[in-house]
Amino acid sequence: MALSAAALRRYLLLLAQEHLEFRLPEIKSLLSLHGGQFSGEQEIRVNSPFWILNIPSEEMARGLMKRTVCAKSIFELWGHGRSAGELYASLKSYPVDKMLPYLQSDSTYKIHIHTFNKTLTQAQKIKKIDALEFLPFKGKVNLKKPEHIFWILEDYGMDPNNVPEEPFHLYFGRWIADGQRELIESYSVKKRHFIGNTSMDACLSFIMANHGGVKPNDVVYDPFVGTGGLLISSAHFGAYVCGTDIDYNTIHGLGKATRKNQKWRGPDENIRANLRQYGLEKYYLDALVSDSSRPIWRKGMLFDAIITDPPYGIREATRRTGSQKETDKTAERSTENHIFVSSSYHLSDIFFDLLKFAAEHLVMGGRLVYWLPIYRPEYTEEIIPRHPCLKLISNCEQMLSSHTSRRLITMEKVKEFKYSSSQAPHGHVKSMLIISLGDGSLSEVTRRQ
Ligand SMILES: C[S@@+](CC[C@H](N)C(=O)[O-])C[C@H]1O[C@@H](n2cnc3c(N)ncnc32)[C@H](O)[C@@H]1O
């Protein structure tokens, strides 16, 4: 049931200024995971680091911060304005009974100043803090371990070459919680046991799990699992994880190492060991060798989310198992003496197979999150593959070069899958173009038909 505007409380979200397009879908997805709703009335300037959210409770705000990697902190908003005068007027109209529990004489507090796009001197900061003496603070200042922390946040705009004298927006609020930005460092691929050429960056992996609405006890599947980078973020959020990959060596942790100065993979370089590294082994179900164009799952097998990074490059070639005829023509022997058979697997087929698989094997309301490579000059939303059972939830671009990018697509299952041809996927991902990426490697990208 939607809450009336009066029942909602105002919170200020301080966001990190990276992956800008991915932030709104992350926050929306996490709010709905915590039973909330992102109302159209939210006062959001999409590229700004400051968003005002209207949500029902502090509990929901805390829940959001336990998951987000896009937001740094959240505050109970006591006042805001476009000038110091407006901020003070807004603070004076904030109900005193809502302030008092945090201003008691037996409590301790401190006031912190955060500025965006400007650095203030200590003297300027003190002046701004002193100007708030009209607030009924009764507690003692404690700079080291205060019970309550209040923040003045000032927004000096986005242009570093044109910083105004006075901020464009000012906010004052009570700090409630920080987000999960530290996961980006603690799960960094640089420090990971088992990696490959295309292991997913930690921040994006967490964003994907958040876009996918992954919850504790979910079962999450990655059909192009590689080194399991995407399993790790879902397992961190308490989901049981499994995956498949066509590459025998990757699944079994064999073959050549990706790291410089190391020739072969070590004895414990595998997906299970990756999860163990982070204390997440109990969430690991299994990883199997399998070709996603020939799924191995029985009918009725359901996943709560499918989160994946399909192959789309020459660095990680697209291939699938071939027929006997193709086998005779294309049998290859890898450098590690493991024989695999492959024929080319067209990009369009990969995505259509993936959508069909998701439509059939997701629970109702379950999400598919995947990357789609794009040739930017020809991009239109029509290029995004569709399936009648899947609703497009979000579509965020990450630039790779001036002409190429990849888009993180999130879809939700909204309709039961029927084993009939009338529910085939459709879209315009038909022809491919091989282009050169900035780092010298080649990639296939999606073009219009
Ligand atoms: C972009 S990588 C995934 C990387 C992975 N997210 C990670 O963190 O290591 C794509 C993977 O798809 C696999 N692959 C290619 N064709 C496949 C197919 N037909 N079926 C299953 N896996 C396939 C490749 O072996 C590769 O490991």
The ligand as an ORCA input file, in Angstrom:
! r2SCAN-3c Opt
* xyz 0 1
  C      33.067    -12.268    -19.780
  S      33.476    -13.861    -19.237
  C      32.751    -13.960    -17.647
  C      33.701    -13.520    -16.578
  C      33.159    -13.714    -15.195
  N      32.096    -12.784    -14.904
  C      34.266    -13.568    -14.161
  O      34.099    -12.800    -13.179
  O      35.302    -14.223    -14.319
  C      32.480    -14.883    -20.224
  C      32.602    -16.367    -19.962
  O      31.713    -17.038    -20.833
  C      32.277    -18.309    -21.157
  N      31.577    -18.832    -22.351
  C      31.786    -18.535    -23.667
  N      30.905    -19.192    -24.438
  C      30.113    -19.924    -23.593
  C      29.018    -20.820    -23.774
  N      28.555    -21.106    -24.994
  N      28.448    -21.381    -22.684
  C      28.904    -21.117    -21.440
  N      29.947    -20.292    -21.202
  C      30.544    -19.702    -22.267
  C      33.752    -18.012    -21.324
  O      34.502    -19.195    -21.138
  C      33.978    -16.959    -20.207
  O      34.448    -17.573    -19.042
*
